[in-house]
Amino acid sequence: MDIDVLWWNHHRELWIRTRSCTYRAVYTMRFEEGVYALDAFQKKSKKGIATSKADLDRIKARLKRAEEMHAEWLKEREGDGKAKG
């Protein structure tokens, strides 16, 4: 089994290759407070190493949602830290 980590545009892609197939997990480290897993899938294409457009679109949509969730979390965290009174 081979394991590779690729870095692209604040995201990392983890590839796990076995004799019979390849799995990918995509996560982002864009936020200093945490890591968001965006997708994990088995690569089925026999042509090249490119990630399909459908997979890339899903990852982009999940990144957008992660950004929204992170902003909400930061807002809540700031609200919890304010003095009441």
C-alpha positions as CSV (number, residue, x, y, z in Angstrom):
1,M,0.0,0.0,0.0
2,D,1.3,3.5,-0.9
3,I,0.2,6.7,0.7
4,D,0.7,10.2,-0.8
5,V,-0.3,13.6,0.5
6,L,-0.7,16.3,-2.1
7,W,-1.0,20.1,-1.3
8,W,-3.1,22.4,-3.5
9,N,-4.7,25.7,-2.7
10,H,-4.9,25.3,1.1
11,H,-6.3,21.8,0.7
12,R,-4.7,18.5,1.0
13,E,-5.5,15.3,-0.8
14,L,-4.6,12.0,0.7
15,W,-4.2,9.1,-1.7
16,I,-4.2,5.6,-0.5
17,R,-3.3,3.1,-3.2
18,T,-3.6,-0.7,-2.9
19,R,-2.9,-3.3,-5.5
20,S,-6.5,-3.1,-6.8
21,C,-7.7,0.4,-6.3
22,T,-7.0,4.0,-5.1
23,Y,-8.9,5.9,-2.4
24,R,-8.8,9.7,-2.0
25,A,-9.7,11.9,0.9
26,V,-9.8,15.7,0.5
27,Y,-9.6,18.0,3.5
28,T,-8.8,21.7,4.1
29,M,-6.5,23.3,6.6
30,R,-7.6,26.8,5.6
31,F,-8.8,27.5,9.2
32,E,-6.3,27.6,12.0
33,E,-8.9,26.3,14.5
34,G,-9.5,23.0,12.8
35,V,-9.5,20.7,9.8
36,Y,-12.6,20.1,7.7
37,A,-12.9,16.8,5.7
38,L,-14.5,17.7,2.4
39,D,-14.8,14.4,0.6
40,A,-13.6,10.8,0.6
41,F,-14.1,8.4,-2.4
42,Q,-12.7,5.5,-4.3
43,K,-11.1,6.5,-7.6
44,K,-12.7,4.4,-10.2
45,S,-11.4,5.9,-13.5
46,K,-8.8,3.9,-15.3
47,K,-7.6,6.9,-17.3
48,G,-5.1,9.2,-15.6
49,I,-5.0,10.6,-12.1
50,A,-7.4,13.6,-12.7
51,T,-10.3,14.0,-10.3
52,S,-13.6,14.1,-12.2
53,K,-15.5,17.4,-12.6
54,A,-18.4,16.1,-10.6
55,D,-16.1,15.3,-7.7
56,L,-14.4,18.7,-7.9
57,D,-17.8,20.4,-8.0
58,R,-18.9,18.5,-4.9
59,I,-15.6,19.4,-3.1
60,K,-16.0,23.1,-4.0
61,A,-19.6,23.1,-2.7
62,R,-18.5,21.4,0.5
63,L,-15.7,23.9,1.0
64,K,-18.1,26.8,0.6
65,R,-20.4,25.2,3.2
66,A,-17.4,24.6,5.5
67,E,-16.4,28.3,5.2
68,E,-20.0,29.3,6.1
69,M,-20.1,26.9,9.1
70,H,-16.7,28.1,10.3
71,A,-17.8,31.7,10.1
72,E,-21.0,30.8,12.1
73,W,-18.8,29.0,14.7
74,L,-16.5,32.0,15.0
75,K,-19.4,34.3,15.5
76,E,-20.9,32.1,18.2
77,R,-17.5,31.8,19.9
78,E,-17.1,35.6,20.0
79,G,-20.6,35.9,21.4
80,D,-19.8,33.5,24.2
81,G,-16.7,35.4,25.2
82,K,-18.5,38.8,25.7
83,A,-19.2,40.0,29.2
84,K,-22.9,40.0,30.0
85,G,-24.6,42.8,31.7
